[in-house]
Amino acid sequence: MTRLQVRFSRREWLRLSRDLSIAVATGTDFSWLSPVAVAGAEQPFRGGKKIDDVDFNGELPMEMNTALGTELDGRLFTDLSTLTPEHPIVPTRDFFIRTRVSKLLNDNLPWTIRFTGLAREEVGLDLARLTAMEEPMGVHLFECAGNTRECHFGLMSAAAWTGVSLSEILNAVRIWPRTTQILISGFDRYQTEPVTSIPGASWIFNLDHLIARGAFLATRINGELLPRDHGAPIRLIVPGWYGCACIKWVNEIALVSDDAPATSQMKEYAERTGQKGIPALARDYLPAIIDYAAIPIRVERWLVDGAFKYRVEGLLWGGSAPVKKLEIRFNPEEEYVPVDHLDPPAQDRWRFWGHAWAPQNKGTHLIRLRVKDPVVEAKRLNSGFYVRAIEL
């Protein structure tokens, strides 16, 4: 009998062991994840030397991983190019920010979440009681619905969260059993008149949708207390939903009627969360689930056996069903081909993919991806929204 021997580099061992760990932890069938496949993804660069990273073309310089502006006009764009499969979690200091804390928010006052109309009596839940209930909630990613190429797609991050499940909280306050819609609001008054957005941090949810998605109130990020810009002391997390629905500085959870009007925040983000027009009533809004998306985050230039080869690394995220097959092309006239390596599925976090590329021509190349299996409607991805260009 012939025994197949596969030799691994340190990078290959790290990737294989990490992929197997994810697959085991999530119950994924990893029979397809063979050592030969992992080694094959690295084989084109064996014995080579990395020269540099190729800049994406047509994207303006942007200050990354730095908090800019204040209040509703405050931003921090995460530098995705620094991510690696071995270090997939964004440090708290670099986690993206869409709105910074209000200058009117007083940290010295006791924090209480009011529950209005949900129980026989109006009740409040103070911070001490909430933190006594907290537990690890896993790794989840956020993407701002307004994430674009102009900010290098840096309004997106993933982190490990600690908090309390919303279902446990609602059980503790003994809400009415027939509750169907709830309004979750956060502190949203600002000292400075905003230029880029409008105040109104609140969203009306179908309660069944929240429970099904495993929504929770977060108290910590990456093991540390929530920073002020990230919603301290309490932020709503709805796994798999766009960040506009993940309300910061939560201070009220209220029962609303089935004919409640949509909030200003829901209307502002209606188009970007895939709604049909701008519905007047909250009940007519579709869940703000993050759409399927994939981008290259880094193109590495290698010198191998006297010739240039390129390692393209990227991220896949979003959607509801696990992606089994991701394809890539580098110019409109080319056929799509499967990426060389795709991380195993992991619930509500991004997956890394990698591809070896040896271009035949110089000039501009447009890197575009598509989800091949399952067959899904990925509006942004299929429209070319996430296409990135490089010049060789």
C-alpha positions as CSV (number, residue, x, y, z in Angstrom):
1,M,0.0,0.0,0.0
2,T,1.3,3.5,-0.9
3,R,1.3,6.0,1.9
4,L,0.8,9.7,0.9
5,Q,3.1,12.0,2.7
6,V,2.3,15.7,2.9
7,R,4.8,18.2,4.4
8,F,3.5,21.4,5.9
9,S,4.9,24.8,6.5
10,R,4.2,26.5,9.8
11,R,1.6,28.6,8.1
12,E,-0.1,25.5,6.7
13,W,-0.2,23.8,10.1
14,L,-1.7,26.9,11.7
15,R,-4.4,27.1,9.0
16,L,-5.3,23.4,9.1
17,S,-5.5,23.2,12.9
18,R,-7.6,26.4,13.1
19,D,-10.0,25.2,10.4
20,L,-10.4,21.8,12.1
21,S,-11.0,23.5,15.4
22,I,-13.7,25.7,13.9
23,A,-15.3,22.8,12.1
24,V,-15.4,20.6,15.3
25,A,-16.7,23.5,17.4
26,T,-19.6,24.3,15.0
27,G,-20.4,20.7,14.2
28,T,-19.5,21.2,10.5
29,D,-18.9,18.2,8.2
30,F,-15.2,18.7,7.6
31,S,-14.6,15.5,5.5
32,W,-13.8,17.9,2.6
33,L,-11.1,19.6,4.6
34,S,-8.1,17.5,3.6
35,P,-4.5,18.1,4.5
36,V,-3.7,17.9,0.7
37,A,-6.2,20.7,0.0
38,V,-4.6,23.0,2.6
39,A,-1.1,22.2,1.5
40,G,-2.2,22.8,-2.1
41,A,-3.3,26.3,-1.3
42,E,0.2,27.2,-0.2
43,Q,2.1,25.1,-2.8
44,P,2.5,27.8,-5.4
45,F,4.5,29.9,-3.0
46,R,6.7,27.2,-1.6
47,G,10.3,28.3,-1.6
48,G,9.3,31.9,-2.6
49,K,9.8,35.2,-1.0
50,K,7.1,37.9,-0.4
51,I,8.1,41.2,-2.0
52,D,5.3,43.6,-1.0
53,D,1.5,44.2,-1.0
54,V,-0.1,45.7,-4.1
55,D,-2.3,48.7,-3.4
56,F,-5.9,48.7,-4.6
57,N,-6.4,51.1,-7.4
58,G,-8.9,54.0,-7.4
59,E,-9.4,54.1,-3.7
60,L,-8.5,57.4,-2.0
61,P,-6.1,57.5,0.9
62,M,-8.0,57.2,4.2
63,E,-6.8,57.4,7.8
64,M,-7.5,53.9,9.2
65,N,-7.8,52.6,12.8
66,T,-8.1,56.2,14.0
67,A,-11.2,57.8,15.6
68,L,-12.2,60.9,13.6
69,G,-14.8,63.5,14.2
70,T,-17.3,63.7,17.0
71,E,-20.8,62.5,18.0
72,L,-23.0,61.6,15.0
73,D,-20.3,62.6,12.6
74,G,-17.6,60.5,14.3
75,R,-16.1,57.5,12.5
76,L,-13.3,54.9,12.8
77,F,-12.5,52.8,9.8
78,T,-11.0,49.4,10.4
79,D,-8.0,48.4,8.4
80,L,-9.0,45.0,7.1
81,S,-5.7,44.5,5.2
82,T,-4.0,43.6,8.5
83,L,-6.3,40.7,9.3
84,T,-5.0,37.1,8.9
85,P,-6.6,33.7,9.4
86,E,-4.5,33.3,12.5
87,H,-5.8,36.6,14.0
88,P,-9.4,37.1,12.8
89,I,-10.6,39.2,15.7
90,V,-10.3,43.0,15.5
91,P,-8.7,44.6,18.6
92,T,-11.1,46.8,20.5
93,R,-9.1,50.0,19.7
94,D,-9.5,49.3,16.0
95,F,-13.1,48.2,15.9
96,F,-15.1,50.4,13.5
97,I,-17.2,53.3,14.8
98,R,-20.2,54.7,12.9
99,T,-21.3,57.2,15.6
100,R,-19.2,58.4,18.5
101,V,-20.5,59.0,22.0
102,S,-22.6,62.1,22.7
103,K,-20.9,64.9,24.7
104,L,-24.2,65.1,26.6
105,L,-24.0,61.6,28.0
106,N,-23.2,61.7,31.7
107,D,-21.2,58.7,32.8
108,N,-21.6,59.6,36.5
109,L,-25.3,58.9,36.6
110,P,-26.7,55.4,37.4
111,W,-27.7,53.5,34.2
112,T,-31.1,51.8,34.1
113,I,-33.0,50.3,31.2
114,R,-36.7,51.1,31.4
115,F,-39.2,48.4,30.4
116,T,-42.4,50.2,29.2
117,G,-45.7,48.5,28.6
118,L,-44.1,45.0,28.6
119,A,-45.3,43.9,32.0
120,R,-48.1,44.6,34.5
121,E,-45.9,47.3,36.1
122,E,-43.2,49.5,34.5
123,V,-39.9,48.0,35.6
124,G,-36.2,49.0,35.4
125,L,-33.1,46.9,35.1
126,D,-30.0,48.5,36.5
127,L,-26.4,47.9,35.3
128,A,-25.4,45.9,38.4
129,R,-28.1,43.4,37.9
130,L,-27.4,43.1,34.2
131,T,-23.6,42.5,34.7
132,A,-24.4,39.9,37.3
133,M,-26.1,37.9,34.5
134,E,-23.5,38.4,31.8
135,E,-21.7,35.5,30.1
136,P,-19.6,35.0,26.9
137,M,-21.8,35.3,23.8
138,G,-19.2,34.3,21.2
139,V,-17.6,36.0,18.2
140,H,-19.9,38.1,16.0
141,L,-19.2,40.6,13.2
142,F,-20.9,43.9,12.4
143,E,-21.1,45.6,9.1
144,C,-22.5,49.1,8.8
145,A,-25.2,49.2,6.1
146,G,-23.3,52.2,4.7
147,N,-20.0,50.4,4.2
148,T,-18.4,51.4,0.9
149,R,-15.3,51.3,-1.2
150,E,-14.6,55.0,-0.3
151,C,-13.7,53.9,3.3
152,H,-11.9,50.7,2.0
153,F,-14.9,48.7,3.3
154,G,-13.6,49.6,6.8
155,L,-17.0,50.0,8.5
156,M,-16.9,46.3,9.4
157,S,-15.3,44.4,12.3
158,A,-15.6,41.2,14.3
159,A,-15.1,40.8,18.0
160,A,-15.8,38.5,21.0
161,W,-18.7,39.7,23.0
162,T,-20.0,39.3,26.6
163,G,-23.5,40.0,27.6
164,V,-27.0,38.7,28.5
165,S,-29.4,37.1,26.0
166,L,-32.5,39.2,25.4
167,S,-34.8,36.2,26.0
168,E,-33.3,35.8,29.5
169,I,-33.8,39.5,30.2
170,L,-37.4,39.5,29.0
171,N,-38.2,36.4,31.0
172,A,-36.8,38.1,34.1
173,V,-39.1,41.0,33.8
174,R,-42.1,38.7,32.9
175,I,-43.3,40.4,29.8
176,W,-46.9,39.9,28.5
177,P,-47.1,36.6,26.7
178,R,-48.7,38.1,23.6
179,T,-46.0,40.6,23.0
180,T,-45.1,40.7,19.2
181,Q,-43.3,44.0,18.6
182,I,-40.8,45.9,20.8
183,L,-39.0,49.2,20.5
184,I,-35.4,49.3,21.6
185,S,-34.0,52.8,22.1
186,G,-30.7,54.3,23.1
187,F,-29.5,57.7,24.2
188,D,-29.5,59.9,21.2
189,R,-29.2,63.6,22.0
190,Y,-26.1,65.5,20.8
191,Q,-24.4,68.8,21.5
192,T,-23.4,69.5,17.9
193,E,-25.7,69.7,14.9
194,P,-24.8,66.6,12.7
195,V,-23.8,66.9,9.1
196,T,-23.8,63.3,7.9
197,S,-26.8,61.7,9.7
198,I,-29.9,62.4,11.7
199,P,-30.6,61.6,15.4
200,G,-32.9,58.7,16.2
201,A,-31.2,55.6,17.7
202,S,-34.2,53.3,17.9
203,W,-35.5,50.3,16.0
204,I,-38.8,48.3,16.2
205,F,-38.3,44.6,16.1
206,N,-40.5,41.5,15.7
207,L,-39.8,39.8,19.0
208,D,-39.7,36.3,17.4
209,H,-37.0,37.6,14.9
210,L,-34.9,38.8,17.8
211,I,-35.2,35.6,19.8
212,A,-34.5,33.4,16.7
213,R,-31.3,35.4,16.0
214,G,-30.0,35.1,19.5
215,A,-30.1,38.8,20.2
216,F,-28.4,40.0,23.4
217,L,-27.4,43.1,25.4
218,A,-23.6,43.4,25.3
219,T,-21.6,44.7,28.3
220,R,-18.1,43.8,27.1
221,I,-16.1,43.5,23.9
222,N,-13.0,41.3,23.7
223,G,-13.1,40.8,27.4
224,E,-13.0,44.5,28.4
225,L,-15.8,46.8,29.3
226,L,-17.5,48.5,26.4
227,P,-15.8,51.7,25.5
228,R,-18.0,54.8,25.4
229,D,-17.9,55.1,21.6
230,H,-19.1,51.5,21.3
231,G,-22.3,52.0,23.3
232,A,-21.2,51.8,27.0
233,P,-22.5,50.7,29.2
234,I,-25.0,48.6,27.2
235,R,-25.4,47.9,23.5
236,L,-27.8,45.7,21.6
237,I,-26.3,43.0,19.4
238,V,-28.5,41.3,16.8
239,P,-26.3,38.6,15.3
240,G,-26.2,38.7,11.5
241,W,-28.0,42.1,11.2
242,Y,-26.5,45.3,10.0
243,G,-25.1,47.6,12.6
244,C,-27.8,50.3,12.3
245,A,-30.2,47.9,14.1
246,C,-27.6,47.2,16.9
247,I,-28.6,50.1,19.1
248,K,-25.9,51.7,21.3
249,W,-26.4,53.2,24.8
250,V,-29.6,51.2,25.3
251,N,-31.9,52.8,27.9
252,E,-35.4,51.7,27.0
253,I,-37.3,48.6,25.8
254,A,-41.0,49.2,25.1
255,L,-44.0,47.4,23.9
256,V,-45.5,48.9,20.7
257,S,-48.6,48.2,18.8
258,D,-48.8,46.3,15.5
259,D,-49.5,49.5,13.6
260,A,-46.6,51.4,15.1
261,P,-44.9,53.8,12.6
262,A,-41.3,53.1,11.6
263,T,-38.6,55.0,13.5
264,S,-36.5,57.7,11.8
265,Q,-33.5,55.3,11.9
266,M,-35.4,52.6,10.2
267,K,-36.5,55.0,7.4
268,E,-32.9,56.4,7.0
269,Y,-31.5,52.9,6.4
270,A,-34.5,51.5,4.5
271,E,-32.7,51.3,1.1
272,R,-29.4,50.1,2.6
273,T,-31.1,47.2,4.5
274,G,-33.0,45.9,1.4
275,Q,-36.4,47.3,2.1
276,K,-39.0,47.7,-0.6
277,G,-39.2,51.5,-0.7
278,I,-39.6,53.2,2.7
279,P,-42.4,51.4,4.5
280,A,-44.5,53.6,6.8
281,L,-45.2,50.9,9.4
282,A,-42.5,49.1,11.3
283,R,-44.2,45.7,10.8
284,D,-43.6,45.9,7.0
285,Y,-39.8,46.1,7.4
286,L,-37.8,43.0,6.4
287,P,-35.2,41.8,8.9
288,A,-32.0,43.8,8.4
289,I,-29.9,40.8,7.7
290,I,-26.4,41.4,6.3
291,D,-26.3,40.4,2.6
292,Y,-23.9,37.9,1.2
293,A,-20.6,39.7,0.5
294,A,-17.0,38.9,-0.3
295,I,-13.9,41.1,-0.9
296,P,-10.2,40.8,-1.4
297,I,-8.4,42.5,1.5
298,R,-4.8,42.0,0.5
299,V,-2.9,41.1,-2.7
300,E,0.6,39.9,-1.9
301,R,3.4,39.9,-4.5
302,W,5.7,37.0,-4.3
303,L,8.9,36.1,-6.2
304,V,8.9,32.3,-6.9
305,D,11.5,30.7,-9.1
306,G,12.3,34.0,-10.7
307,A,8.7,34.9,-11.6
308,F,6.1,37.0,-9.8
309,K,3.0,35.3,-8.4
310,Y,0.3,36.8,-6.3
311,R,-1.5,35.6,-3.2
312,V,-4.9,37.1,-2.9
313,E,-6.5,37.0,0.5
314,G,-10.0,38.0,1.4
315,L,-13.1,37.7,3.5
316,L,-16.6,36.2,2.9
317,W,-19.5,37.1,5.2
318,G,-23.2,37.6,5.5
319,G,-26.3,35.7,4.4
320,S,-28.3,33.0,6.2
321,A,-27.1,29.7,4.6
322,P,-23.5,28.6,4.7
323,V,-21.6,29.2,1.5
324,K,-20.1,26.0,0.1
325,K,-18.5,27.4,-3.1
326,L,-17.0,30.8,-3.7
327,E,-15.7,31.8,-7.1
328,I,-13.3,34.6,-8.3
329,R,-12.3,36.3,-11.5
330,F,-9.8,39.0,-12.4
331,N,-11.3,40.6,-15.5
332,P,-14.8,40.7,-17.1
333,E,-13.7,38.6,-20.1
334,E,-12.5,35.8,-17.8
335,E,-14.5,32.8,-16.5
336,Y,-15.1,32.5,-12.7
337,V,-13.0,29.8,-11.0
338,P,-13.3,28.4,-7.4
339,V,-11.0,30.1,-4.9
340,D,-8.2,27.8,-3.8
341,H,-9.1,27.8,-0.1
342,L,-12.2,28.7,1.8
343,D,-12.5,28.5,5.6
344,P,-15.1,26.1,6.9
345,P,-18.5,27.7,7.9
346,A,-18.6,29.6,11.2
347,Q,-21.8,31.1,12.4
348,D,-22.0,34.9,12.2
349,R,-18.3,35.6,11.6
350,W,-16.3,36.2,8.5
351,R,-14.5,33.4,6.7
352,F,-11.1,33.8,5.1
353,W,-10.4,32.7,1.6
354,G,-7.2,32.6,-0.4
355,H,-6.2,32.2,-4.0
356,A,-3.0,31.9,-6.0
357,W,-2.9,34.0,-9.2
358,A,-0.3,34.3,-12.0
359,P,-1.6,37.0,-14.3
360,Q,-0.6,36.8,-18.0
361,N,-0.9,40.6,-18.7
362,K,0.0,43.9,-17.1
363,G,-2.5,46.7,-16.6
364,T,-5.7,47.0,-14.6
365,H,-7.3,43.9,-13.1
366,L,-10.8,43.9,-11.5
367,I,-11.1,41.4,-8.7
368,R,-14.7,40.2,-8.4
369,L,-16.3,37.3,-6.5
370,R,-19.6,35.5,-6.5
371,V,-21.3,32.9,-4.4
372,K,-21.8,29.8,-6.6
373,D,-23.3,27.4,-4.0
374,P,-25.9,27.9,-2.7
375,V,-27.8,29.8,-5.3
376,V,-28.7,33.0,-3.5
377,E,-29.7,36.6,-4.3
378,A,-26.6,38.6,-3.3
379,K,-27.7,42.1,-4.5
380,R,-24.6,44.1,-3.6
381,L,-22.1,41.4,-4.5
382,N,-23.7,40.6,-7.8
383,S,-24.0,44.3,-8.7
384,G,-20.2,44.7,-8.5
385,F,-20.5,46.8,-5.3
386,Y,-17.5,44.9,-3.7
387,V,-15.2,44.9,-6.9
388,R,-11.7,46.1,-6.2
389,A,-9.1,47.0,-8.8
390,I,-5.3,46.7,-8.9
391,E,-2.7,47.9,-11.4
392,L,0.2,45.7,-12.3
